[in-house]
Amino acid sequence: MIVTKSRLLTSILKPQSKIAFPSTLLNVRLKSSTALPDIDSSKLKVTMNSELKKKPLNKDLLFGHSFTDHMLTVEWTATKGWEAPKILPYGKLSLDPSAVVFHYAIECFEGMKAYIDKQGKIRLFRPDMNMNRLASSCKRLTLPAFDRKQFLECVKELLKIDKSWIPKEKGYSLYIRPTAIGTQNSLGVGPSNKALMFVICSPVGPYYKTGFSAVSLYATRDYVRAWPGGTGDAKLGSNYASGIRPQIEVAKDGYQQILWMFGKEDYVTEVGTMNFFCYWINEQGEKELCTPPLDGTILPGVTRNSILSLARDWKEFKVVEKNITLPEIKKASTENRLLELFGAGTAAIVSPIKNIRYNDFDIKVPLDPKDPKAQAGPLTTRFAETIMGIQYGDINHKDWSVVID
């Protein structure tokens, strides 16, 4: 069955004029951008899957192992712009072996979630931020610009169709993976004249099966996640691929995550694939929540932004974005000024940290002084519970929790 809608085309392709390549492709984009169609959700074509899959039980869910019955695809060419978006049965992609995504890693993605509230409605958590970040990542790779609102409307339609795949139990959700790739058939290095955006969805359980579980980190100098002028602030698959080997190496020594440092000062950047937060009493005697600034090496996380916004609204302690070094954290620990450390991201919301291996020294991080069995400090727990409450609609937030009608 095919369902087609129609609406007037509105937005245009934005030219990537700041990047110079020995190619005429950018000139083509600049000259024809005003005439090229953008993504238009009213032209969405839907083909329903006639063979629905058996859904796994919640208790059997593994992150990213099960996928829903349908997927969303939108194709683009430099001469024709964006084609009509399609919702199709989940299936394989057909790409030429010379597609640039395979050779030059022209690929970026997003990670977001859908939730079912107590009224049985679908909710998204700050999806506009995911769309903005996806657009920014595309720009970094010279992939085409797109109408973010229209693309999000297509994603919403996909969620309506596969609503039965969203787990209803608290702590469970549907993980959504929007992806953009360059599909030009060429071994030449330059902007791709063809692209594909697609969205797949996977039901997932809570990051921690039995509550929080504090992790130990290994601070490394052998590898660097990002550097000034690089791609650390974009959500590119290549950023994650290079972190797999370092993660395996530290896991052999019993550490759950790697702590990425940069520079001779040993600046903290990120923890694993999450943003890093430090809650301490600073040297001026103030309680302070701090995280590294968005200087181009840090991914602008949706959870990161949410934590900063909540903390500033609470007005209970100082909140700053500033450079943090491992020596400063070590000093705070030895002076009993270190209160809590945690990572923040979509998958776990927050991940408590209990120990950092740094220069053959273990920096012990307090958890909850009132509960020796606790796996997270009180502020870490508060952030997790507040954000989760908003995600499931238990805490009202008209801007962050988007209900899909």
C-alpha positions in Angstrom: 0.0 0.0 0.0 1.3 3.5 -0.9 0.0 6.6 0.7 1.1 10.0 -0.8 0.5 13.5 0.5 1.1 16.8 -1.3 2.2 20.2 -0.1 4.0 23.2 -1.7 7.8 23.0 -1.6 9.3 25.7 0.7 12.9 25.5 1.8 16.0 25.6 -0.4 19.4 23.9 -0.2 22.0 26.0 1.6 25.3 26.2 -0.2 28.5 25.1 1.5 30.4 28.1 0.3 33.2 28.2 2.8 34.9 25.0 1.7 37.1 25.1 -1.4 37.7 22.0 -3.6 39.1 21.6 -7.1 35.7 20.6 -8.3 32.8 22.3 -10.1 30.3 20.7 -7.7 30.2 23.6 -5.3 29.6 26.0 -8.2 26.7 23.8 -9.3 25.2 24.0 -5.8 25.6 27.8 -5.6 24.1 28.4 -9.0 21.1 26.1 -8.7 20.4 26.1 -5.0 17.4 28.4 -5.2 15.7 26.0 -7.7 16.3 22.8 -5.8 13.5 21.2 -3.8 14.0 20.6 -0.1 12.6 17.7 2.0 8.8 18.0 2.0 6.9 15.8 4.4 3.7 16.3 2.5 5.2 14.3 -0.4 5.9 11.4 2.0 5.3 8.0 0.3 4.5 5.0 2.6 4.8 1.4 1.7 3.7 -0.8 4.5 5.5 -4.0 5.4 3.3 -7.0 4.8 5.5 -9.3 6.9 5.7 -7.9 10.4 8.4 -9.2 12.7 8.0 -10.8 16.1 8.8 -8.3 18.8 11.3 -9.3 21.5 10.3 -9.2 25.1 11.6 -6.2 27.1 13.8 -8.4 29.3 15.6 -9.7 26.2 16.4 -6.4 24.6 20.0 -5.7 23.8 21.0 -2.2 22.7 20.8 -1.9 18.9 20.2 -5.5 18.1 16.5 -5.5 17.2 14.9 -3.2 14.6 11.4 -2.1 13.8 9.3 -3.1 10.7 9.9 0.1 8.8 12.6 2.7 7.9 12.6 6.2 6.4 14.8 7.1 3.4 15.3 10.4 1.5 17.7 10.7 -1.5 19.4 13.8 -2.8 21.4 14.7 -5.9 23.2 18.0 -6.6 21.2 18.6 -9.8 17.7 17.6 -8.5 17.8 18.3 -4.8 15.8 16.2 -2.3 13.4 13.6 -3.7 10.2 12.6 -2.0 10.8 10.9 1.3 9.8 7.3 1.7 8.8 5.0 4.5 9.6 1.4 3.5 9.8 -2.0 5.0 13.1 -2.3 7.0 15.7 -3.8 4.6 19.1 -3.6 3.1 20.5 -0.6 1.2 22.0 -1.0 -2.3 25.1 1.0 -2.8 27.9 0.9 -5.4 31.3 -0.4 -4.0 32.8 2.9 -5.1 30.3 5.0 -3.0 32.3 7.7 -1.2 30.9 6.7 2.2 33.0 3.5 2.0 36.2 5.2 1.1 36.2 8.7 2.8 33.9 8.2 5.7 31.4 10.8 4.5 28.8 9.7 7.1 27.2 11.3 10.2 24.3 10.3 12.4 22.2 11.2 15.4 20.9 9.3 18.5 17.5 10.1 19.9 14.7 8.3 21.6 10.9 8.0 21.6 8.9 7.2 24.8 5.4 6.1 25.7 3.8 8.2 28.5 1.1 7.1 30.9 -1.6 8.2 28.5 -0.2 6.0 25.7 1.2 8.9 23.7 4.5 9.1 21.9 7.0 11.6 23.2 10.3 12.9 21.9 12.9 14.6 24.0 14.2 17.9 22.5 14.2 16.6 18.9 15.0 20.0 17.5 18.4 19.8 19.0 19.1 16.5 17.3 18.0 18.0 14.0 20.2 21.0 14.5 23.2 18.8 15.3 22.6 16.5 12.3 22.5 19.6 10.1 25.8 20.8 11.6 27.4 17.4 11.1 26.2 17.4 7.5 27.7 20.8 6.9 31.1 19.7 8.3 31.1 16.9 5.7 29.7 19.0 2.8 26.6 16.9 2.8 23.5 18.8 1.7 21.5 21.0 4.0 17.9 20.1 4.6 14.7 21.4 6.1 15.0 20.2 9.7 11.3 20.6 10.6 10.1 18.8 7.5 12.6 15.9 8.1 11.4 15.7 11.7 7.8 15.5 10.5 8.8 12.5 8.4 10.5 10.9 11.5 7.2 11.4 13.4 5.3 9.6 10.8 7.7 6.7 11.0 7.1 6.5 14.7 3.4 6.5 14.3 3.6 3.6 12.0 5.9 1.6 14.3 4.4 2.8 17.5 3.8 -0.8 18.7 7.6 -1.2 18.9 8.0 1.4 21.6 8.3 -0.4 24.9 5.7 0.8 27.4 7.6 -0.1 30.6 9.4 2.8 32.4 13.1 2.9 31.6 12.5 1.4 28.1 12.3 3.4 24.9 12.7 3.3 21.1 16.2 4.4 20.0 16.1 6.4 16.8 19.1 6.6 14.5 18.9 9.2 11.7 21.9 8.8 9.4 23.3 10.8 6.4 25.8 9.4 3.9 27.6 10.4 0.7 26.6 8.0 -2.1 28.5 9.4 -5.1 30.2 6.6 -7.1 33.7 8.0 -7.3 37.1 7.6 -5.8 37.9 11.3 -6.1 38.1 13.3 -2.9 35.6 16.1 -2.8 31.9 16.8 -2.0 29.5 14.1 -2.8 27.0 14.9 -5.6 24.6 12.3 -4.2 23.5 11.6 -0.7 21.1 9.5 1.3 19.4 10.2 4.6 17.7 7.3 6.4 16.3 6.5 9.8 16.1 3.2 11.5 14.7 2.4 15.0 15.6 -0.1 17.7 13.7 -0.9 21.0 16.1 -0.6 23.9 16.0 -1.2 27.6 17.5 0.8 30.5 21.2 1.4 30.3 21.6 0.0 33.8 19.5 -3.2 34.4 19.6 -2.9 38.2 20.0 0.9 38.7 23.1 2.9 38.4 26.5 1.3 38.2 29.4 3.6 38.7 32.3 3.1 36.3 36.1 3.3 36.5 38.0 5.4 33.9 41.5 5.2 32.5 43.0 8.5 31.5 45.1 8.0 28.4 47.8 10.0 26.6 48.4 7.4 23.9 45.3 8.3 22.0 43.4 11.6 21.3 39.7 11.7 20.5 39.6 15.2 19.0 41.8 18.3 18.4 41.3 22.0 17.5 40.1 22.4 14.0 39.1 18.7 13.8 35.7 17.1 13.9 35.1 16.6 17.6 32.0 18.7 17.6 30.3 16.7 14.9 28.6 13.3 15.3 30.6 11.4 12.7 31.0 7.6 12.6 34.8 8.2 12.1 35.0 9.8 15.5 33.7 6.6 17.1 35.6 4.1 15.0 39.0 5.4 16.2 37.9 5.0 19.9 37.2 1.3 19.7 40.8 0.0 20.0 41.6 2.3 23.0 38.4 1.1 24.7 39.4 -2.5 24.2 42.8 -1.9 25.7 41.6 -0.2 28.8 38.9 -2.8 29.3 41.7 -5.5 29.5 42.9 -3.7 32.7 39.4 -3.6 34.2 38.3 -0.1 33.3 34.8 0.4 31.8 35.5 3.7 30.0 38.4 5.7 28.6 38.9 9.3 29.7 40.1 11.4 26.8 42.7 14.1 27.6 44.3 16.7 25.4 47.4 18.8 25.6 50.4 18.9 27.9 48.1 20.3 30.7 46.0 17.1 30.5 42.8 18.8 29.8 39.7 16.6 30.2 37.6 16.5 27.1 35.1 13.6 27.1 34.5 10.3 28.9 34.1 7.4 26.5 31.3 8.6 24.1 29.8 11.0 26.7 30.2 14.5 27.9 32.1 15.0 31.2 30.8 16.7 34.3 32.6 17.6 37.5 30.8 18.7 40.7 33.2 20.0 43.3 34.1 22.7 45.8 36.3 25.0 43.8 39.4 26.7 45.2 37.3 29.8 46.1 35.2 27.6 48.4 32.1 27.5 46.1 30.1 24.5 45.1 30.5 24.3 41.4 29.3 22.1 38.5 31.6 22.4 35.5 32.0 20.8 32.1 34.5 21.5 29.3 33.4 24.3 26.9 32.2 23.8 23.4 35.5 24.8 21.8 35.2 22.6 18.7 36.6 19.4 20.3 33.5 18.7 22.4 30.3 17.2 21.1 27.4 19.5 21.9 25.3 16.8 23.7 21.6 17.2 24.1 21.8 15.7 27.6 24.8 18.0 28.3 22.7 21.1 27.4 19.8 19.8 29.5 21.9 19.3 32.6 23.4 22.8 32.3 19.9 24.3 31.8 18.4 22.4 34.8 21.3 23.3 37.1 21.1 27.0 36.1 17.4 27.0 36.8 17.9 25.4 40.2 20.3 28.2 41.2 21.7 26.1 44.0 25.4 26.1 43.0 27.7 27.8 40.5 27.5 26.4 36.9 30.3 27.0 34.5 31.7 25.8 31.2 35.5 25.9 31.5 38.6 23.9 30.9 39.3 21.3 33.5 42.6 19.4 34.0 43.3 16.0 35.6 45.8 17.6 38.0 43.0 19.9 39.2 40.7 17.0 39.8 43.4 15.0 41.6 44.2 18.0 43.8 40.5 18.5 44.6 40.3 14.8 45.5 43.3 14.9 47.9 41.8 18.1 49.5 38.4 16.4 49.9 36.8 19.0 47.6 35.7 16.5 44.9 32.0 15.7 45.3 30.8 13.9 42.1 31.9 13.1 38.6 29.7 11.7 35.8 29.4 11.3 32.1 26.2 12.4 30.2 24.6 11.1 27.0 21.5 9.9 25.4 22.0 6.2 26.2 22.5 6.4 29.9 21.4 10.0 30.7 24.2 10.1 33.3 26.9 7.5 34.1 28.4 7.9 37.6 32.2 7.7 37.9 33.9 6.2 40.9 37.5 6.1 40.0 40.0 7.5 37.5 43.4 5.9 36.8 45.8 8.8 36.1 49.6 8.6 36.0 49.6 5.3 37.9 47.4 7.0 40.6 43.8 6.2 41.4 41.6 9.2 41.9 38.8 8.0 44.1 35.5 9.7 43.5 32.8 10.0 46.2 29.4 8.6 45.5 26.7 9.0 48.2 28.2 9.6 51.7 24.9 8.7 53.3 24.6 5.4 51.5 27.7 3.2 51.2 26.0 0.9 48.8 24.9 3.7 46.4 26.3 3.7 42.9 25.7 7.3 42.2 25.9 10.6 44.1 22.8 12.6 45.0 23.2 15.2 42.3 23.9 12.6 39.6 20.8 10.7 40.6 18.7 13.9 40.7 19.7 14.8 37.1 18.9 11.3 35.9 15.5 11.2 37.6 14.5 14.7 36.5 15.4 14.2 32.8 13.7 10.8 32.7 10.6 12.3 34.3 10.5 14.9 31.5 11.1 12.3 28.9 8.1 10.1 30.0 5.9 13.1 30.6 5.8 12.6 34.4 7.3 16.1 34.8 5.7 18.8 32.7 8.1 20.7 30.4 6.3 22.2 27.4 9.5 22.9 25.5 11.6 19.7 26.0 8.9 17.0 25.8 7.3 16.9 22.3 4.1 14.9 22.1 3.3 13.2 18.7 -0.4 13.4 18.0 
